[in-house]
């Protein structure tokens, strides 16, 4: 049950619903998870800075059971950086990511834990 959140200072009108769904699909593909299990949220128009600049920037937060080794996160970081750069035009050095691996009993759906 991956949780995906993209936080950016880009305005909402720059990121379409098609982009939102493409982000969900890309994460599902890269994690090898069914897309139906991915929950994706976008927080746009945020006051967000990096390198003492308010130029376009984003943070991608991905939490997924089992995402717990460099061998799993490194390819995901590369693929998602490329995807976000191509889709948004944000320079790669301004795309940050945070990965976490909740334990199965910390993720619930439909009244049950994973």
Secondary structure, DSSP 8 states (H G I E B T S, - for coil): --EEEEEESS-GGGS-HHHHHHHHHHHHHHHT--GGG-EEEEE-S----BTTB-SS-EEEEEE-TT--SHHHHHHHHHHHHHHHHHHH---GGGEEEEEE---GGG-EETTEE-
